[in-house]
Amino acid sequence: MDILNSTIEELRKAMDEGVLSAVDVAKAYEENARNRNDEIHAYLEIFDDVEEQAQRADEMIKRGEIYPLTGIPIAIKDNILIKGRIASGASKILENYTASYDATVIQKLKEQGVVFIGRTNMDEFAMGSSTENSAFGETKNPHDTTRVPGGSSGGSAAAVSANMALVALGTDTGGSIRQPAALCGVVGFKPTYGAVSRYGAIAMGSSLDQIGPFARNARDAQMVFDAIKGSDFYDATSLSESTLKEPHKPKKIGVPRHFLTKGVDKEIMEAFEANLKKLEQNGYEIVDIELPSIEYALAVYYIVMPAEVSTNLARYDGIRYGVAKKGETLLDDYSKTRSNGFGDESRRRILLGTFVLSSGYADAYYRKAHAVRGQIREDFKKVFESGVDCIATPTTPTPAFKIGEKASDPLAMYAADIFTVPVNLTGVPAISVPMGKVDTDGASLPIGMQFIAPQYHDGDLFEMAKDFEKINNIK
Protein backbone atom coordinates (compact mmCIF):
# COMPACT_ATOMS: atom_id res chain seq x y z
CA MET A 1 0.00 0.00 0.00
CA ASP A 2 1.30 3.46 -0.91
CA ILE A 3 1.10 5.05 2.53
CA LEU A 4 2.29 8.51 1.47
CA ASN A 5 -0.38 8.85 -1.22
CA SER A 6 -3.34 7.42 0.70
CA THR A 7 -6.30 9.33 2.13
CA ILE A 8 -7.32 9.37 5.78
CA GLU A 9 -10.18 6.95 5.08
CA GLU A 10 -7.90 4.54 3.20
CA LEU A 11 -5.40 4.52 6.04
CA ARG A 12 -8.19 4.26 8.62
CA LYS A 13 -9.51 1.13 6.90
CA ALA A 14 -6.04 -0.42 6.60
CA MET A 15 -5.20 0.23 10.26
CA ASP A 16 -8.56 -1.03 11.52
CA GLU A 17 -8.22 -4.23 9.47
CA GLY A 18 -4.65 -4.82 10.63
CA VAL A 19 -3.13 -4.38 7.16
CA LEU A 20 -1.06 -1.48 8.54
CA SER A 21 -0.22 -0.31 12.02
CA ALA A 22 -0.13 3.30 13.17
CA VAL A 23 3.60 2.80 13.62
CA ASP A 24 3.95 1.82 9.94
CA VAL A 25 2.16 5.00 8.89
CA ALA A 26 4.05 7.25 11.30
CA LYS A 27 7.42 5.81 10.28
CA ALA A 28 6.71 6.44 6.60
CA TYR A 29 5.85 10.10 7.19
CA GLU A 30 8.59 10.72 9.74
CA GLU A 31 11.24 9.22 7.44
CA ASN A 32 10.08 11.32 4.49
CA ALA A 33 9.93 14.43 6.70
CA ARG A 34 13.49 13.91 7.93
CA ASN A 35 14.77 13.13 4.44
CA ARG A 36 13.25 16.25 2.87
CA ASN A 37 13.38 18.83 5.63
CA ASP A 38 16.89 20.10 4.83
CA GLU A 39 15.63 20.83 1.32
CA ILE A 40 12.18 22.25 2.15
CA HIS A 41 12.57 23.45 5.76
CA ALA A 42 8.88 22.85 6.42
CA TYR A 43 9.56 21.88 10.04
CA LEU A 44 11.29 23.84 12.77
CA GLU A 45 11.29 20.63 14.79
CA ILE A 46 10.44 17.01 14.00
CA PHE A 47 9.47 15.41 17.30
CA ASP A 48 11.63 12.59 18.64
CA ASP A 49 8.70 10.59 20.05
CA VAL A 50 6.72 10.07 16.84
CA GLU A 51 6.98 6.27 17.07
CA GLU A 52 5.93 6.28 20.74
CA GLN A 53 2.85 8.34 19.88
CA ALA A 54 2.02 5.85 17.11
CA GLN A 55 2.39 2.92 19.52
CA ARG A 56 -0.18 4.54 21.81
CA ALA A 57 -2.49 4.93 18.81
CA ASP A 58 -2.07 1.21 18.02
CA GLU A 59 -3.01 0.38 21.61
CA MET A 60 -6.17 2.49 21.25
CA ILE A 61 -7.07 0.61 18.05
CA LYS A 62 -6.56 -2.76 19.80
CA ARG A 63 -8.87 -1.64 22.62
CA GLY A 64 -11.51 -0.58 20.09
CA GLU A 65 -11.09 3.13 20.94
CA ILE A 66 -11.10 4.14 17.31
CA TYR A 67 -11.78 7.66 16.08
CA PRO A 68 -11.61 8.95 12.51
CA LEU A 69 -8.11 10.39 13.09
CA THR A 70 -6.59 7.71 15.36
CA GLY A 71 -3.03 7.08 14.17
CA ILE A 72 -3.14 9.81 11.51
CA PRO A 73 0.10 11.87 11.18
CA ILE A 74 -0.39 15.62 11.48
CA ALA A 75 1.87 18.68 11.44
CA ILE A 76 1.19 21.68 13.69
CA LYS A 77 1.98 25.32 12.98
CA ASP A 78 4.46 26.74 15.49
CA ASN A 79 1.94 29.18 16.99
CA ILE A 80 -0.42 26.47 18.32
CA LEU A 81 0.49 25.27 21.81
CA ILE A 82 1.30 21.62 22.58
CA LYS A 83 2.00 21.09 26.28
CA GLY A 84 5.67 20.41 27.01
CA ARG A 85 6.85 21.44 23.55
CA ILE A 86 8.34 24.67 22.24
CA ALA A 87 5.92 27.10 20.60
CA SER A 88 8.01 29.99 19.33
CA GLY A 89 5.73 31.61 16.77
CA ALA A 90 8.93 31.53 14.64
CA SER A 91 10.20 34.46 16.71
CA LYS A 92 13.43 34.94 18.66
CA ILE A 93 11.47 36.54 21.48
CA LEU A 94 9.72 33.20 22.17
CA GLU A 95 12.62 31.00 21.13
CA ASN A 96 12.78 29.33 24.56
CA TYR A 97 9.06 29.21 25.38
CA THR A 98 7.75 25.75 26.25
CA ALA A 99 3.96 25.53 26.33
CA SER A 100 2.47 24.84 29.75
CA TYR A 101 -0.89 23.71 28.38
CA ASP A 102 -2.53 22.31 25.26
CA ALA A 103 -4.49 24.45 22.83
CA THR A 104 -8.10 23.24 22.68
CA VAL A 105 -7.60 21.92 19.14
CA ILE A 106 -4.56 19.93 20.35
CA GLN A 107 -6.52 18.48 23.27
CA LYS A 108 -9.25 17.36 20.86
CA LEU A 109 -6.72 15.78 18.51
CA LYS A 110 -4.97 14.02 21.39
CA GLU A 111 -8.29 12.52 22.44
CA GLN A 112 -8.61 11.08 18.94
CA GLY A 113 -5.10 9.60 19.10
CA VAL A 114 -3.41 11.51 16.28
CA VAL A 115 0.36 11.38 15.81
CA PHE A 116 2.07 14.79 15.91
CA ILE A 117 5.01 14.76 13.48
CA GLY A 118 6.40 18.17 14.42
CA ARG A 119 5.97 21.93 14.50
CA THR A 120 6.05 23.78 11.21
CA ASN A 121 7.77 26.96 10.12
CA MET A 122 5.81 30.18 9.64
CA ASP A 123 6.15 33.92 9.26
CA GLU A 124 6.99 35.40 12.65
CA PHE A 125 3.81 35.70 14.73
CA ALA A 126 1.91 34.85 11.50
CA MET A 127 2.89 38.17 9.92
CA GLY A 128 3.62 37.59 6.27
CA SER A 129 2.60 35.98 3.00
CA SER A 130 5.75 34.05 2.13
CA THR A 131 7.25 32.39 5.26
CA GLU A 132 10.36 34.50 4.62
CA ASN A 133 9.80 36.38 7.89
CA SER A 134 10.61 33.41 10.14
CA ALA A 135 13.46 34.09 12.56
CA PHE A 136 14.73 30.58 11.75
CA GLY A 137 15.00 30.68 7.95
CA GLU A 138 12.53 30.56 5.07
CA THR A 139 10.53 27.55 3.91
CA LYS A 140 10.75 26.58 0.23
CA ASN A 141 7.96 25.59 -2.14
CA PRO A 142 8.11 21.83 -2.88
CA HIS A 143 7.12 22.50 -6.52
CA ASP A 144 10.10 24.83 -7.05
CA THR A 145 12.53 25.35 -4.20
CA THR A 146 13.58 28.75 -5.54
CA ARG A 147 10.08 30.02 -4.73
CA VAL A 148 8.08 30.77 -1.60
CA PRO A 149 5.37 28.41 -0.30
CA GLY A 150 3.16 31.33 0.69
CA GLY A 151 2.43 32.34 4.26
CA SER A 152 2.09 32.70 7.03
CA SER A 153 1.39 28.96 7.37
CA GLY A 154 3.92 28.09 4.68
CA GLY A 155 5.53 25.27 6.65
CA SER A 156 2.22 23.46 7.12
CA ALA A 157 1.29 23.84 3.44
CA ALA A 158 4.73 22.66 2.29
CA ALA A 159 4.68 19.69 4.68
CA VAL A 160 1.39 18.41 3.25
CA SER A 161 2.41 19.17 -0.34
CA ALA A 162 5.73 17.30 0.05
CA ASN A 163 4.17 14.26 1.81
CA MET A 164 5.95 15.21 5.04
CA ALA A 165 2.59 15.02 6.84
CA LEU A 166 -0.79 13.70 5.77
CA VAL A 167 -2.63 16.74 7.12
CA ALA A 168 -1.67 19.87 9.06
CA LEU A 169 -3.08 22.72 11.11
CA GLY A 170 -2.46 26.38 10.38
CA THR A 171 -3.97 29.70 11.33
CA ASP A 172 -5.64 32.14 8.98
CA THR A 173 -5.78 35.86 9.82
CA GLY A 174 -5.93 37.29 6.30
CA GLY A 175 -5.39 34.26 4.08
CA SER A 176 -2.59 32.45 5.89
CA ILE A 177 -4.12 29.02 5.24
CA ARG A 178 -5.71 29.55 1.83
CA GLN A 179 -2.87 31.47 0.16
CA PRO A 180 -0.09 28.93 0.90
CA ALA A 181 -2.50 26.09 0.13
CA ALA A 182 -3.00 27.55 -3.35
CA LEU A 183 0.72 28.12 -3.95
CA CYS A 184 1.62 24.60 -2.77
CA GLY A 185 -1.22 22.79 -4.57
CA VAL A 186 -3.18 21.53 -1.55
CA VAL A 187 -6.56 22.20 0.06
CA GLY A 188 -6.75 24.88 2.76
CA PHE A 189 -9.87 25.68 4.79
CA LYS A 190 -10.61 28.79 6.84
CA PRO A 191 -13.70 28.15 9.03
CA THR A 192 -16.42 30.58 10.08
CA TYR A 193 -15.01 32.84 12.78
CA GLY A 194 -15.67 31.06 16.06
CA ALA A 195 -16.29 27.61 14.57
CA VAL A 196 -12.92 26.47 15.99
CA SER A 197 -11.60 27.57 19.39
CA ARG A 198 -8.63 29.95 19.33
CA TYR A 199 -7.61 29.04 22.89
CA GLY A 200 -3.94 28.14 22.86
CA ALA A 201 -3.16 29.81 19.53
CA ILE A 202 -0.67 32.68 19.86
CA ALA A 203 -2.79 35.72 19.05
CA MET A 204 -2.08 38.01 16.12
CA GLY A 205 -5.37 39.73 15.22
CA SER A 206 -7.97 38.49 17.67
CA SER A 207 -11.04 39.46 15.62
CA LEU A 208 -9.54 37.86 12.51
CA ASP A 209 -7.58 34.74 13.58
CA GLN A 210 -8.96 31.27 12.95
CA ILE A 211 -7.40 27.79 13.10
CA GLY A 212 -8.04 25.47 10.17
CA PRO A 213 -6.73 22.41 8.29
CA PHE A 214 -4.52 21.67 5.30
CA ALA A 215 -4.98 18.43 3.37
CA ARG A 216 -4.43 16.95 -0.07
CA ASN A 217 -8.18 16.66 -0.66
CA ALA A 218 -11.38 18.21 0.64
CA ARG A 219 -12.63 15.08 2.43
CA ASP A 220 -9.46 14.84 4.53
CA ALA A 221 -9.73 18.55 5.39
CA GLN A 222 -13.35 18.03 6.40
CA MET A 223 -12.43 15.17 8.72
CA VAL A 224 -9.83 17.32 10.50
CA PHE A 225 -12.30 20.20 10.79
CA ASP A 226 -14.93 17.86 12.25
CA ALA A 227 -12.41 16.80 14.89
CA ILE A 228 -11.49 20.33 16.05
CA LYS A 229 -14.72 22.35 15.67
CA GLY A 230 -17.14 23.27 18.45
CA SER A 231 -17.60 25.55 21.44
CA ASP A 232 -15.01 25.99 24.16
CA PHE A 233 -15.36 27.34 27.69
CA TYR A 234 -11.98 29.06 27.31
CA ASP A 235 -12.90 30.96 24.12
CA ALA A 236 -15.89 33.27 24.46
CA THR A 237 -16.01 33.79 20.69
CA SER A 238 -16.38 30.07 19.94
CA LEU A 239 -19.61 28.64 18.52
CA SER A 240 -21.46 25.45 19.40
CA GLU A 241 -21.64 22.81 16.68
CA SER A 242 -25.42 23.32 16.52
CA THR A 243 -24.80 26.85 15.19
CA LEU A 244 -23.27 25.42 12.01
CA LYS A 245 -25.80 24.68 9.29
CA GLU A 246 -26.50 21.27 7.82
CA PRO A 247 -24.47 21.00 4.61
CA HIS A 248 -26.08 21.16 1.21
CA LYS A 249 -24.50 21.28 -2.22
CA PRO A 250 -24.34 24.84 -3.59
CA LYS A 251 -25.84 25.43 -7.02
CA LYS A 252 -25.60 29.16 -7.62
CA ILE A 253 -22.10 30.67 -7.69
CA GLY A 254 -21.49 34.40 -7.67
CA VAL A 255 -18.42 35.89 -9.32
CA PRO A 256 -17.31 39.48 -8.51
CA ARG A 257 -15.70 40.07 -11.92
CA HIS A 258 -15.52 43.81 -11.25
CA PHE A 259 -12.93 42.97 -8.57
CA LEU A 260 -10.86 40.62 -10.74
CA THR A 261 -9.66 43.12 -13.31
CA LYS A 262 -6.43 44.50 -11.81
CA GLY A 263 -3.20 42.81 -10.82
CA VAL A 264 -4.28 39.26 -11.63
CA ASP A 265 -2.00 37.21 -13.89
CA LYS A 266 -3.54 36.47 -17.28
CA GLU A 267 -2.86 32.72 -16.91
CA ILE A 268 -4.66 32.60 -13.57
CA MET A 269 -7.72 34.36 -14.97
CA GLU A 270 -7.77 31.99 -17.95
CA ALA A 271 -7.64 28.98 -15.63
CA PHE A 272 -10.31 30.54 -13.39
CA GLU A 273 -12.70 31.16 -16.29
CA ALA A 274 -12.07 27.66 -17.68
CA ASN A 275 -12.97 26.15 -14.32
CA LEU A 276 -16.11 28.28 -14.07
CA LYS A 277 -17.07 26.92 -17.50
CA LYS A 278 -16.61 23.36 -16.24
CA LEU A 279 -18.83 24.09 -13.26
CA GLU A 280 -21.49 25.56 -15.54
CA GLN A 281 -21.35 22.47 -17.73
CA ASN A 282 -21.91 20.36 -14.63
CA GLY A 283 -25.12 22.07 -13.58
CA TYR A 284 -23.96 25.10 -11.61
CA GLU A 285 -25.44 28.53 -12.28
CA ILE A 286 -22.74 31.18 -12.61
CA VAL A 287 -23.83 34.79 -12.06
CA ASP A 288 -21.99 38.10 -11.85
CA ILE A 289 -22.29 39.85 -8.49
CA GLU A 290 -21.38 43.26 -7.10
CA LEU A 291 -19.48 43.78 -3.85
CA PRO A 292 -19.20 47.59 -3.89
CA SER A 293 -16.93 48.00 -0.87
CA ILE A 294 -14.59 45.07 -1.45
CA GLU A 295 -11.99 47.27 -3.16
CA TYR A 296 -11.31 48.82 0.25
CA ALA A 297 -10.84 45.48 2.03
CA LEU A 298 -7.06 45.34 1.75
CA ALA A 299 -6.65 48.88 3.10
CA VAL A 300 -9.10 48.18 5.93
CA TYR A 301 -7.31 44.96 6.80
CA TYR A 302 -3.93 46.65 7.02
CA ILE A 303 -5.35 49.11 9.54
CA VAL A 304 -7.43 46.74 11.68
CA MET A 305 -4.87 43.91 11.78
CA PRO A 306 -1.82 46.00 12.84
CA ALA A 307 -3.96 47.70 15.50
CA GLU A 308 -4.76 44.30 17.00
CA VAL A 309 -1.16 43.16 16.52
CA SER A 310 0.24 46.11 18.48
CA THR A 311 -2.08 45.26 21.35
CA ASN A 312 -1.45 41.51 21.33
CA LEU A 313 2.33 41.80 21.04
CA ALA A 314 2.63 44.40 23.80
CA ARG A 315 2.88 41.53 26.30
CA TYR A 316 6.21 40.25 24.97
CA ASP A 317 9.02 41.87 26.93
CA GLY A 318 11.51 38.97 26.79
CA ILE A 319 11.79 38.79 30.59
CA ARG A 320 9.98 35.49 31.16
CA TYR A 321 11.63 33.49 28.40
CA GLY A 322 15.28 34.42 28.83
CA VAL A 323 15.90 36.69 25.83
CA ALA A 324 15.95 40.02 27.67
CA LYS A 325 18.70 42.51 26.79
CA LYS A 326 20.15 44.73 29.50
CA GLY A 327 20.11 48.47 28.97
CA GLU A 328 20.88 51.48 31.13
CA THR A 329 17.24 51.91 32.24
CA LEU A 330 14.15 49.69 32.41
CA LEU A 331 12.76 51.41 29.30
CA ASP A 332 16.08 50.75 27.58
CA ASP A 333 15.77 47.06 28.58
CA TYR A 334 12.41 46.85 26.84
CA SER A 335 13.59 48.76 23.78
CA LYS A 336 16.68 46.60 23.26
CA THR A 337 14.83 43.36 23.96
CA ARG A 338 11.97 44.03 21.58
CA SER A 339 14.27 45.43 18.87
CA ASN A 340 16.38 42.27 19.01
CA GLY A 341 13.50 39.86 19.65
CA PHE A 342 11.12 40.98 16.89
CA GLY A 343 11.91 40.85 13.17
CA ASP A 344 11.44 43.68 10.69
CA GLU A 345 7.87 42.82 9.66
CA SER A 346 6.68 42.43 13.26
CA ARG A 347 8.19 45.78 14.20
CA ARG A 348 6.67 47.39 11.12
CA ARG A 349 3.18 46.20 12.04
CA ILE A 350 3.55 47.05 15.73
CA LEU A 351 4.54 50.61 14.80
CA LEU A 352 1.75 50.93 12.24
CA GLY A 353 -0.82 49.59 14.70
CA THR A 354 0.36 51.86 17.48
CA PHE A 355 0.11 54.84 15.13
CA VAL A 356 -3.46 54.14 13.95
CA LEU A 357 -4.62 53.70 17.57
CA SER A 358 -2.84 56.79 18.88
CA SER A 359 -4.58 59.92 20.09
CA GLY A 360 -5.61 62.11 17.19
CA TYR A 361 -5.36 59.35 14.62
CA ALA A 362 -7.77 56.67 15.86
CA ASP A 363 -10.77 58.55 14.42
CA ALA A 364 -9.07 59.18 11.09
CA TYR A 365 -7.89 55.61 10.60
CA TYR A 366 -8.98 52.85 12.98
CA ARG A 367 -12.62 53.84 13.57
CA LYS A 368 -13.11 54.69 9.90
CA ALA A 369 -11.67 51.30 8.91
CA HIS A 370 -13.96 49.61 11.42
CA ALA A 371 -16.97 51.32 9.82
CA VAL A 372 -15.92 50.25 6.31
CA ARG A 373 -15.42 46.71 7.62
CA GLY A 374 -19.09 46.74 8.62
CA GLN A 375 -20.07 47.87 5.12
CA ILE A 376 -18.04 45.06 3.52
CA ARG A 377 -19.83 42.59 5.79
CA GLU A 378 -23.18 44.02 4.67
CA ASP A 379 -22.21 43.68 0.99
CA PHE A 380 -21.49 39.97 1.47
CA LYS A 381 -24.71 39.51 3.42
CA LYS A 382 -26.79 41.08 0.63
CA VAL A 383 -25.20 38.86 -2.03
CA PHE A 384 -25.94 35.71 -0.05
CA GLU A 385 -29.48 36.87 0.72
CA SER A 386 -30.04 37.35 -3.03
CA GLY A 387 -29.86 33.58 -3.53
CA VAL A 388 -26.15 33.08 -4.25
CA ASP A 389 -24.93 29.94 -2.46
CA CYS A 390 -21.23 30.72 -2.65
CA ILE A 391 -18.77 33.17 -4.18
CA ALA A 392 -15.82 32.14 -6.35
CA THR A 393 -12.53 33.96 -6.91
CA PRO A 394 -8.96 32.94 -7.62
CA THR A 395 -7.23 32.38 -4.27
CA THR A 396 -4.19 34.44 -5.25
CA PRO A 397 -3.48 36.97 -8.02
CA THR A 398 -0.21 35.23 -8.99
CA PRO A 399 1.46 31.84 -8.59
CA ALA A 400 4.35 31.43 -6.12
CA PHE A 401 6.95 34.15 -6.51
CA LYS A 402 10.71 33.86 -6.14
CA ILE A 403 12.27 33.89 -2.69
CA GLY A 404 13.42 37.46 -2.05
CA GLU A 405 11.44 38.89 -4.96
CA LYS A 406 9.05 40.93 -2.79
CA ALA A 407 11.02 41.02 0.45
CA SER A 408 11.96 44.69 0.05
CA ASP A 409 8.50 45.80 -1.09
CA PRO A 410 5.93 45.32 1.71
CA LEU A 411 3.07 46.76 -0.37
CA ALA A 412 3.64 44.22 -3.16
CA MET A 413 3.72 41.48 -0.53
CA TYR A 414 0.47 42.71 1.05
CA ALA A 415 -1.23 42.67 -2.38
CA ALA A 416 -0.84 38.88 -2.45
CA ASP A 417 -3.72 38.77 0.08
CA ILE A 418 -6.19 40.79 -1.99
CA PHE A 419 -8.70 37.93 -2.49
CA THR A 420 -8.37 36.38 0.96
CA VAL A 421 -8.57 39.27 3.45
CA PRO A 422 -12.27 40.10 2.84
CA VAL A 423 -13.15 36.66 4.24
CA ASN A 424 -11.47 37.36 7.58
CA LEU A 425 -12.94 40.85 7.81
CA THR A 426 -16.45 39.43 7.42
CA GLY A 427 -16.02 36.23 9.46
CA VAL A 428 -17.34 33.94 6.71
CA PRO A 429 -15.80 30.55 5.81
CA ALA A 430 -13.72 29.93 2.68
CA ILE A 431 -11.77 27.10 1.09
CA SER A 432 -8.96 27.01 -1.46
CA VAL A 433 -8.90 24.03 -3.82
CA PRO A 434 -6.23 23.33 -6.48
CA MET A 435 -7.41 24.39 -9.95
CA GLY A 436 -4.44 23.30 -12.02
CA LYS A 437 -1.00 24.66 -12.80
CA VAL A 438 0.51 27.48 -14.82
CA ASP A 439 3.92 27.62 -16.48
CA THR A 440 6.09 30.47 -15.21
CA ASP A 441 9.77 30.88 -16.11
CA GLY A 442 10.07 27.21 -16.91
CA ALA A 443 8.37 26.06 -13.70
CA SER A 444 4.95 24.40 -13.48
CA LEU A 445 3.29 26.05 -10.47
CA PRO A 446 -0.01 25.21 -8.76
CA ILE A 447 -2.79 27.76 -8.38
CA GLY A 448 -6.00 27.71 -6.36
CA MET A 449 -9.69 28.51 -6.63
CA GLN A 450 -11.40 30.04 -3.61
CA PHE A 451 -15.00 29.35 -2.67
CA ILE A 452 -16.67 31.53 -0.02
CA ALA A 453 -19.91 30.66 1.78
CA PRO A 454 -22.21 32.50 4.21
CA GLN A 455 -21.47 32.36 7.94
CA TYR A 456 -22.10 28.93 9.49
CA HIS A 457 -22.33 27.21 6.09
CA ASP A 458 -18.92 25.59 6.41
CA GLY A 459 -20.31 22.21 5.35
CA ASP A 460 -21.47 23.65 2.01
CA LEU A 461 -17.87 24.46 1.12
CA PHE A 462 -16.75 20.89 1.60
CA GLU A 463 -19.58 19.70 -0.65
CA MET A 464 -18.59 22.31 -3.22
CA ALA A 465 -14.90 21.41 -3.01
CA LYS A 466 -15.51 17.67 -3.27
CA ASP A 467 -17.63 18.17 -6.36
CA PHE A 468 -15.01 20.50 -7.84
CA GLU A 469 -12.37 17.79 -7.29
CA LYS A 470 -14.62 15.21 -8.94
CA ILE A 471 -15.16 17.43 -11.97
CA ASN A 472 -11.39 17.90 -12.27
CA ASN A 473 -10.56 14.23 -11.57
CA ILE A 474 -8.63 15.09 -8.40
CA LYS A 475 -8.38 12.23 -5.90
Secondary structure by P-SEA (a helix, b strand, c coil): cccccccaaaaaaaaaaccccaaaaaaaaaaaaaacccccccccccccaaaaaaaaaaaaaaaccccccccbbbbbcccccccccccccccccccccccccccaaaaaaaaabbbbcbbbbcccccccccccccccbbbbbcccccccccccaaaaaaaaaacccccbbbbbcccccaaaaaaacbbbbbcccccccccccccccccccccccccccaaaaaaaaaacbbbbccccccccccccccbbbbcbbbbccccccccccaaaaaaaaaaaaaaaaabbbbbbbbbccccaaaaaaaaaaaaaaaaaaccccccccccccccccaaaaaaaaaaaaccaaaaaaaaaaaaaaccccccccaaaaaaaaaaaaaaaaaaaaacccccccccccccccccccccccaaaaaacccccaaaaaacccbbbbbcbbbbccccccccbbbbbbcccaaaaaaaaaaaaaaaaccc
